Amino acid sequence: MIPADLSWHGEGYPELRDGPPWVMEEMIEAEAGLAEPIAAAAGADAIAAAVTRAANAGEPIVVTGCGTSEHGCMAVAALLGEALRTTGSRAVPEPRQALDAALDPRTDGVCIAISHDGTTRATIHALAAARESGAVTATIGVRDDSPIAAASDHILVTPLRDRSWCHTLAYAGTILAGAAIAREIAGGAPQDSSPIVQTLALRPQIAELAARLQGARRILAVGLGADLVTARELALKIEEGARIAATALQLESLLHGHLAGCDGATTGLVLFAADPQPARWRDDRLAGAAGAARAIGIPTVALGSEAALAGLPAGVERLALPTGGTVAGALLTGAVALQLLTLELAPLVGSNPDLIRREQRAYREAAAAAETRADW
């Protein structure tokens, strides 16, 4: 319901709607048109050349960001790492939270900032620190006139601005940009839109998974490898959009104490298993996690490849994702699935996902309190 007092709703806020379709939904649907323009965008080749040069010189390759962009930087690092391995390189790109990267910059190499609007303070500081430490700097984002873009040697501009504060299109665009840079490093066909389009078509099944989680006051999102990136982004989306407490955990970490704080009445579990990279023991541990949750009575849903899901015990609701057997496909299908899952959870708890609760005064004041200085 729209609040009676709208004096706070000024320029820069997402459109305030009384009910669905939310702006978030329109942003998710718009992802189907992102792949081709990003694959054709300028800038991927220059960033790829900087990454390759750093890898050949044994210098750091850092990808950095905050919030959704932090998870985007993890996805980009995974895609660059896969591409470099294809060329025979042993370089391992490092995803870093922006404030960490600002406080302790790596020397030389390349630093790629992920920032949709290009104004995140911690990321501005991270890129400035990287440049001062001798790194080539680059940015992936929607604006080429932002402070972060101004501090970058190379820029890859994504075509559409995310108009919801529960960022979805921004995350998918970052993954596609990472795939474009990876292609410049290792070759291959451009990433097309098919994983996104096919996953959007699974919305009715994803709605059924959301219903399975209804009533949970805490949701655990669990994955391994690239799937941990997806799990982390799901935890953030659920907290932003559905306002349910959520925790992202590495698959094995789940089984080392965390279940002691869970029960079937208050906890839901989401397992991701889409990453095609060989992972010894992954499927056995996935089945073990599902079995442990079942013993406690925790409602569990799983999304991933058919092969990974086949070994799960009975009673686990599951949905095969059209990954195409690639890391990019796993990240893209996981992105759309987690976004749709959040979108379907929102009406079950009565939330408007677009404003991430800023329609409530206390949460606006909390946001203001967090930014004590405009120039920090």
Rosetta blueprint (number, residue, H / E / L):
1 M L
2 I L
3 P L
4 A L
5 D L
6 L L
7 S L
8 W L
9 H L
10 G L
11 E L
12 G L
13 Y L
14 P L
15 E L
16 L L
17 R L
18 D L
19 G L
20 P L
21 P L
22 W L
23 V H
24 M H
25 E H
26 E H
27 M H
28 I H
29 E H
30 A H
31 E H
32 A H
33 G H
34 L L
35 A H
36 E H
37 P H
38 I H
39 A H
40 A L
41 A L
42 A L
43 G L
44 A H
45 D H
46 A H
47 I H
48 A H
49 A H
50 A H
51 V H
52 T H
53 R H
54 A H
55 A H
56 N H
57 A H
58 G L
59 E L
60 P L
61 I E
62 V E
63 V E
64 T E
65 G E
66 C L
67 G L
68 T H
69 S H
70 E H
71 H H
72 G H
73 C H
74 M H
75 A H
76 V H
77 A H
78 A H
79 L H
80 L H
81 G H
82 E H
83 A H
84 L H
85 R H
86 T H
87 T L
88 G L
89 S L
90 R L
91 A L
92 V L
93 P L
94 E E
95 P E
96 R E
97 Q E
98 A H
99 L H
100 D H
101 A H
102 A H
103 L H
104 D L
105 P L
106 R L
107 T L
108 D L
109 G L
110 V E
111 C E
112 I E
113 A E
114 I E
115 S L
116 H L
117 D L
118 G L
119 T L
120 T L
121 R H
122 A H
123 T H
124 I H
125 H H
126 A H
127 L H
128 A H
129 A H
130 A H
131 R H
132 E H
133 S L
134 G L
135 A L
136 V E
137 T E
138 A E
139 T E
140 I E
141 G E
142 V L
143 R L
144 D L
145 D L
146 S L
147 P H
148 I H
149 A H
150 A H
151 A L
152 S L
153 D L
154 H E
155 I E
156 L E
157 V E
158 T L
159 P L
160 L L
161 R L
162 D L
163 R L
164 S L
165 W L
166 C L
167 H L
168 T L
169 L H
170 A H
171 Y H
172 A H
173 G H
174 T H
175 I H
176 L H
177 A H
178 G H
179 A H
180 A H
181 I H
182 A H
183 R H
184 E H
185 I H
186 A H
187 G L
188 G L
189 A L
190 P L
191 Q L
192 D L
193 S L
194 S H
195 P H
196 I H
197 V H
198 Q H
199 T H
200 L H
201 A L
202 L L
203 R H
204 P H
205 Q H
206 I H
207 A H
208 E H
209 L H
210 A H
211 A H
212 R H
213 L L
214 Q L
215 G L
216 A L
217 R L
218 R E
219 I E
220 L E
221 A E
222 V E
223 G E
224 L L
225 G L
226 A H
227 D H
228 L H
229 V H
230 T H
231 A H
232 R H
233 E H
234 L H
235 A H
236 L H
237 K H
238 I H
239 E H
240 E H
241 G H
242 A H
243 R L
244 I L
245 A E
246 A E
247 T E
248 A E
249 L E
250 Q E
251 L H
252 E H
253 S H
254 L H
255 L L
256 H L
257 G L
258 H H
259 L H
260 A H
261 G H
262 C L
263 D L
264 G L
265 A L
266 T L
267 T E
268 G E
269 L E
270 V E
271 L E
272 F E
273 A E
274 A L
275 D L
276 P L
277 Q L
278 P L
279 A L
280 R L
281 W L
282 R H
283 D H
284 D H
285 R H
286 L H
287 A H
288 G H
289 A H
290 A H
291 G H
292 A H
293 A H
294 R H
295 A H
296 I H
297 G L
298 I L
299 P L
300 T E
301 V E
302 A E
303 L E
304 G E
305 S L
306 E H
307 A H
308 A H
309 L H
310 A L
311 G L
312 L L
313 P L
314 A L
315 G L
316 V L
317 E E
318 R E
319 L E
320 A E
321 L L
322 P L
323 T L
324 G L
325 G L
326 T L
327 V H
328 A H
329 G H
330 A H
331 L H
332 L H
333 T H
334 G H
335 A H
336 V H
337 A H
338 L H
339 Q H
340 L H
341 L H
342 T H
343 L H
344 E H
345 L H
346 A H
347 P H
348 L H
349 V H
350 G L
351 S L
352 N L
353 P H
354 D H
355 L H
356 I L
357 R L
358 R L
359 E L
360 Q L
361 R H
362 A H
363 Y H
364 R H
365 E H
366 A H
367 A H
368 A H
369 A H
370 A H
371 E L
372 T L
373 R L
374 A L
375 D L
376 W L
